[in-house]
Amino acid sequence: MESAPQDSKYQAFISYSRRSDGELIAPALQRGLQGFAKPWYRLRALRVFRDDDNLSANPAIWPSVQEALDASEHFILLASPESAQSEWVGQELEHWLATHEATQLLLVQTDGAPIAWDSASGDFAATGNDAVPDALRGVFSDEPRYVDLRWARDRDQISLADPRFRDAVADIAAPLRGVPKDEIVGEHVRQHRRARRTAIAGASGLAVLTVVAVVFGILALVSRQQAVDREREATSVLLANEAGDTLDTNPSLALQFALAGYDVSATPATESAIREAISRPQPSAELASGIDRQEEVAYSPDGSRVAAAGRDGILRIWDPAAGSGQEPVTYPAAGTPLNGVAFSPDGSRVATAGGDGSIRIYAVADGPDADPVVVEAHRDSANAVAFSPNGRRIATAGRD
């Protein structure tokens, strides 16, 4: 079978109404023509231009369309009442007729009343042809053959798997390829069978390779997991030893080492270290805020800071390890009572819930002199605030 001519950039240019055929029929027809009777080793059987698929963002749209028209061998008009009234379709059609032979124009009706030909006048019938653009009247000397795809409008999707659509694509592809319809249909069947045999053979080979890959993957995964487990156990024992070394001088730190080791791997060494640390009296610190009432407190995830939301509108942050008697880091008063406070998961930010419905977000590293991000979250009082586990979202609860 002869291949499509290669002296032009495109074998066909599809002109259509986006509102009528842009979602279903135009893209399906383009895919069908490109895939019909396609050899397995080629990307596409034909090069078909469709504006949505081929045009990049270009402020000068018409010159790009005109260039595609001039580089195309055939013009496929998706005839419908909408395309007959479309200025763009009319402009494309007029340019084509001015630069090409009418015999290279193919009609595909997608909607409207059936196309009717008046033999007496040798032209399209004067009435009823709502899908025929005015630019086509007087163009053909004989009644043109057209492909009827109006039935496809009621479908959710269409493809070459549908025998009716496949037959319509063959009607269009035959003149584009310059071969009889029965020949191109036979070629499509041969290519389809060849593709199936190739796919079956490839799938069989792939199945064997997959089994081999899975076996080796499992062995590698088991080996890797064993190495990870050994490393985790070694780290756990190391943290348990650190807990033992600090047990007498700092029981609180020893407990943190033991808990961290247990999180890495629950070994007998870390379990013993936790029991030892718990049995020792833990020091405590009383942190004075200087006011009568703190509404809510929150620890940073690493335990290195504790924040308090004050009824006086002031956010205070302490270092628990510094013990009693320290002065907190004090942030400027919000001008409203603070009802809630929360640290972000990485401890870099603190959020407060205000009695005026606002949420204030502070960057801890910037210190108390930096202005917070203020979000007007509620019409009434905001009573609580919390960060998501990844720190990207904040949830609030208000009296509204």
Helices and strands as residue ranges (DSSP letters): E 12-15, H 18-21, H 25-35, E 48-49, H 51-54, H 61-70, E 75-79, H 81-85, H 87-99, G 102-104, E 105-109, E 117-118, E 123-124, G 134-136, E 146-148, G 150-154, H 163-177, H 181-246, H 251-264, H 268-279, E 294-299, E 306-310, E 315-318, G 320-322, E 329-330, E 338-343, E 349-354, E 358-363, G 364-366, E 373-376, E 382-387, E 394-398
